[in-house]
């Protein structure tokens, strides 16, 4: 039986997780893995951190701290969030010497096969700082949708930029130079990408973006830059530059998955969760790189599904660490039960379109959900000993673990699964209140099959309670707020 290898983006270790982070691919991948397990499917879920990202440098400079110390603190904070919210990653990878060697080996395959080459290309130069600004070092307006953006990618529309084409970036300060950089020719693989991506189910925004890129020649991707952070390109014959972290990331995913599951098999299903804002890198760049690697004899499976989410805003404005407009995930889990937070985020998260987190609404809705969950405990504790019969036939179908088309994982809707769980909970409560006490027998199965992906902590406690010896009185614990 095929294994599912699930990857979520490596968070940039320039700070901990806020609720916007948790609501996206990290919670989505965890819930998906739990549901696969309930359907008898083996799955591994792995993440790491993006230690070589330029935003580490710029954040450290802004805070006046050492960059490596910032990475260490951020990793500690992220690890705490993973534990608090029971985001069940099988490996939270950290970069080591073997990681660097693995990445270099992968790039060497591309370089030796001439898919990666040194080429004179246009780059942006900052005369004020005598540097070459990319990513977090440059900002302006997106040349496609004109929203505020940094270099590399526009978070609003998902389109890539090369920093040179950013609009309104104090142009008098910059000049365009023609210099040697490592370049990867994506266009060479556009036709093959159309075939491969045509096999994947894509959510609407991603489908539109992919269609845009496949409809016309795709510019080469500049795979090296000069930011002083990252893996040096000396192994490709030119020292003093660093590998573009978005290309490095493909090999990082593979390194940590292999570290967790061992040798990857041909029938493994590779599933990539990510925020829509990084679609170009994960879908266009990584697919093209994977096709190039196949030509060198490296037969890693291409993603079977890309599962995206949109932005989760905080009271109508984007979560922003730099502006202090956020709710830290670790702080929030100290004030509220993480199971309730998970369930609320699953019901209200930004799967297909942007959503808005308002704490007052969370307070109201989580209180309502808590009352329903604890009503189940009250019913079971009052009638459970008297009802020892099988689950009624009328509820058996409703209690089956949430299933989805395993061939079209991108069609899997976390919100839909969460709403089904709440609906079945309401159904059981209604049945009992109408006098159909046989419905009480459905409560343990409901918690383990339908509620557990969203509230794993409560499900574990309840499972331990209802799994005790049959001659003992079984008490279903209440959920704390």
N, C-alpha and C positions, 0 to 999 in steps of 0.2 A: 504494500500500500504506500502511495506517495506521501512524503513528508512535506509539511509546509514550512518554508524558511521565511520568517517575517522580519522585516527591517523597518525601523522608523529612523528619521534623520538624526544624525549625531548633533545634539544641541551644542551651540557655541558656548564654551565655558568662560563666559564673561559675566556670569551671574547665575542665580538659581532659576527655578521655574516659577512663572506666574500662572494664574488660572487659564490664561489664553493658551499657554503651552500645553497644560494638562488636557484641555478640552479637545485638542487636535489629534495628531497621529499617535501620540503615546497612549492615550486612553483607548482610541479606536483599535489599535493593534492588540492591546491587552484583551479587550472584549472579544475581538475576532478569535484570538487564540483560545480563549476559554470556551467559546461556542464550538470551535473545531473539536476541542477535546470532548465536549458533551456529545458530539456526533461521531466519536470514535476515531478521530483523525489525529495523527501525531503532528505536533507543531513546535518549532523553536522560535523564540522572539529575542532579538539581540539589538542592542544599541551600543554606542560608544560616545566619545565627545570629539568635537571638531577643533582639536588643539592648535592647528596651524592657521586658523581663520584670522583674517586681518582685524576683525572686530575685537579680538583679544588685545591686540596692541593698542588700538585707539581707546578702548575702555580703560585699560591699565593707565594710559597716559592721562586720561581725563580724571581718573580717581587718584592719581599719584601713587600707584602701587606697582610692585614688581609683577610682570606679566605671568611668570611661572607660579607665583604665589596666588595670583588671581585664578589661574586654572585649577590649582589644588583646592581652593576654597569653593569654587563653583562646582567642581565634581563632588565635593562633600555635600553641598546643599542639594544638588540634583539627586544624589544617592538617597538622601533623607526623604525627598519627595517620592521617589520610586517606592520606598518602603511604606511611607505614610498612606499612600493611595493604593497600595498593593498592585502597582503596575508591574506585572509579573515577568520582567525580563529574565531570561535564562543566563545572560551575560551582559554586564555593563563594562564593556571593553575599555582598556587603557593602552595608549600607545607605548611600545617598547622597541628595543633594537630590532627584534624580529619583524615588527610592524614595518619599520623603515625599509628593511631588506625586501619584504614582500612587495611593498609598493614600487620600489625601484625595479624589481624583477618584472613586474607587470608592465611598467612603462618601457623597460628595455625591450620587451617583446614587440611593442608597438614601434619603437624607434628602429630596431633592427629590421623590421618588415617594411620600413619607410612609410608607415602610416602617420608617424610623428616625425617632423623634420624642423631643422633650423631655417628660418625664413625672415627676411627683412619685412617688417610690417609697421604700420602706423601705431604709435603709442603716445599717450598724453604725458607731458612733462610740466611740472610745477616749478616755475622760475623762482618763486618766493622761498621754497624749501629745498630746491635742488633735488627733487624726488619725482617718482613716477606714480601718481595717484591712481589707485584702483579701489573698488569695493568701498570700504568704510572711509577711505581717504578722499572721496570725491562725492559731491551731492549736487543736485539741481532738479530739473524737471524731466520726466520720462519723454523720450522722443516719440512714443507711440500714443500714450494716453494723457501725457502732460501732468501727471500726478507727481508730487515730490518723490525723489528716488535717490538712492546711492548707486555706486557703480556696480556693474555685473548683471543685476536683475532688478526689475521693477516689482515691488511687492504688491502693487495694486492690480496690474494687468498681467503679470507673468512674463512679459517680453524681456529678452536679453538686451543689454547695451554694452558697448565697448569703452565706456567712459568718455570717449571723444565725442560721441553724438548726444551726450546729455545737454539739454537746453538750459540756458541761463546759469552757467557755472563760473561766473566772473571771468569771462574769456580773456581779458587782458592779462590775467595772471598766468595763463597757460599757453603752451605752444605744442604743436604736433611734431613729433620726431619720427624718423624712419630707422628702426633698429632691429637687431636680431632677437627673435623670440622663438620658442618652441611653438609650433603650430600644428593643429590637428584638423584634417580636411573632412568635415562632417558631410559635405555635399556628396562626396564619393559614395556614401551609404544611404542616400535619401530614398532611392527606389526600394532597397531592401528593408528600410525602416517602415515604409508604407505597408509592406507585406506583413511584417512582424506586428506592428502596432494595430493593423487591421484585425488581428486575432484577439486583441484585448478589448474588454469592455471598459469604456472610459466615461467618467462623469462629464456632464455637459460642458462646463467651462474648459476642462482639459481637452475634450474632443474638439472644441473650436480652436484652441491654441495649437494643437497638433495639426489640424487641417490647415491653419495659416502657414506653419513652417514647411509642411510637405508640398504646398502648392507652388513654391518658388525656390530657386537656388538658396541654399543656406550658407551664410558666410563661414569661413574657417574660424575655429575656436583657438584663441591664444592660450596656450597651456603653461606658460611661465610668466613670471613678473618679478619685479624687484621691490620687495617689501621687507626683506631682512628676516622674515619668519617663514619656516616651512622646510621642506626637503630640498636640498641644494641640487641643481641640475648638472653638477660636475660629472655624474655617471653617464650623462649624454654628451659629454665632450665640452661643455661650456659652463665653468663654475661661476658663481656670483649671482645666479638667479634662483628662484624657488618655484617648485611645481605649483600650478594653480590648484587650490585646495578642492575645487569642485571636480576636477579630474581625479585627484588623489582619493576622493571619497568613494568612488566605485570600488577601488581595490581595498579600501578600509572596510566596506560592507562585507566583502568576500573574506577578508582576513579574519574578522571576528566571527562570522558564521562558521567558517571552517574550524576555528579555535573551539567553538562550542559543539558542533555536531560531527566533526571529523570530515572525511572525504565526502564531497557533494556528489549525489547520484544523478543520473540522467533524468530520472522520473521525479526528482524533487520539484516542488512548486514554489517558486521564488515570488514573494509578495512584498511590494514596496508601498508603505504608507508614508504620506508627506503632505505638507501644506501646499495649496495650489501655487503660492508665490514662487516656489522653487521648481515648478514643473519643467521648465526648459532644461535645467541641469539633469534632473532625474530621468526624464523621458527622452528628450532629444539627444543631449550629449552622451549620457550613459548607454543608451541603446546603440548609438553609432559606435562608441568605443567597444561595446560587447561584440558587435558584428565584426569589427576589425580584429578583435582578439580571436574570434572563431576562425578567421582566415589564417591565424598563426598556430592553430591546433589547440587552442584553449576553449574547451567546450563547456563552459559554465552555462547553466540554464538562464535564458532571458526571463524577465519578469512575466509571470502568468497574469498578474493584475497590478494595476496602479490604483491606489485608493487615496483620493485627495480629500481635503477639507478646506473650507474658506476661512476667512478671518473671524475671530471672536472678539468683538469690541467690548469695551468697558464703558457703560453708560454713554453710548453713541460716539465714542472716540477710541481710536486704536490703543491697545495696551502698549505702553511705552516705558521701558526701563529708564532711559535717559531723562524723560520728563517727569518721572515719578508717578505716572498715571497707570497704576497697576494694583493688583492684590496678590501678594506673594502666596504661592500655594502652601508653603510650610506654615505660614501664619494662619491661613484660613482653616487648615486641618486641625489647628489647636482650638479653634472656636466652634467647629462643626464636625459631625461624624463624617469621615471620608467616604463611607459607603453612601450616605445621602448626597454628598457632593457629586460622586460618580454617577449616581442615578439621575440627578438633576441635569448634569452636563450631557449625559447620553440623550435625555429627552429634549434638550434645548440647544444642543451644540450646533456648530456651523458646518454641516455636512455639504449641502448643495448651495447654500448662499450664506452671506454674512449674517451673524446673529449678535445679539446684544446681551451682555450680562449686567443685570441690575440687582444689587445686593438685597434691596427691599423685596423684590419679587422672589428672589431665592429664599429669603426667610419665610415668606408666605407659603410658597409651593413646597418647600422641604418639610415644613410643619405638617402640611396636608398629606404628603407621602408617608411621613413618619407615623401619622395616626392610622393610616391604612395598614402599614406593615405591622404595627403593634396590635391592631384589631385582629389580625390573623392569630397572633400569639394568645390573645384573650380567648378567642373562640376555641383554639386547640386546647388550651389549658383547662377550659371549662368542660369540653365535650370529648377530648381526645381519648381518655380511658374508656369511655362508653362506646366509641366508634372504632372497632377493630377490623371492620370489613374491608374489602378491596375498594380501590378508587372507582367511583361510578363510571359506567361506559360513556355517559354524556360529557364527562370531563377528560377522558383519556386523550382525545385528540388535542385538546387545549393544553395539556400538560407535557406534550412531547417537546423535547429541547428545540429551541428555535433553529430551523435549518434554512439553508440558502443554497443557491446553485453554486456548487464548488468550482464550476468552470467559469463562472462570471462573478468573481469576488467583488469587483468594483460596483456591482449592483446591490451589494449587501448594505442595508441601511441600519445603522446602529439605533437611530431614533425610532424606526419602525419596530425593531425588536424590543426596545424599552417600552414603547407604547403597548405592545402586545402583553408584556409582563404586567403592566399596570391594569390593563383591561381584564386579564384573567384573574388578577387579585380581586378586582371589583366583582367579577362573576362569582367567585367562591364565597365572598362575604354576602352577596345578595342571596345565593342559594341557601346558605345557613340561616339567614334572617327570615327567609320564607318558610323555614321549618325543615328543609332538606338536610338533615344532620349528617347524612352519608358523605356530603361534600367535605366534611372535616378531614376525611382520610386523604384528600388531595393536597392538603397544606404542605406536608414535608416534601412531596414531589415537586410542587410549585416552587418552593424555595430553592431546591437543588437544581432543577432543570431550567427555570426561567428567570429567577431573581439573582442567582449566584454570579452570572457574568458581570452584573452591575454592582452588587453588594456582596463581594466575596467574604468579607470579614464576618458579616452577620450569618451568611450561609454556613460558614465553617462552624460557628458556635452552635447554630441550630442543628446541624448534622451530627455533632457530637452529643447533643442532648437527646435527639430522637433515635440515636443509634444505640442507646443503652439497653440493658437486659429487659426483656418484655415484662417481667414480673414487677419491675419498678415503675413508679408513677413518673411519666415523662412530662417534663415542663419545658415549653418552648420559650426561650428567653426573649425579652423585649429588646428592641433596639434603642440605644441611648441617643439623645440628640447631640 
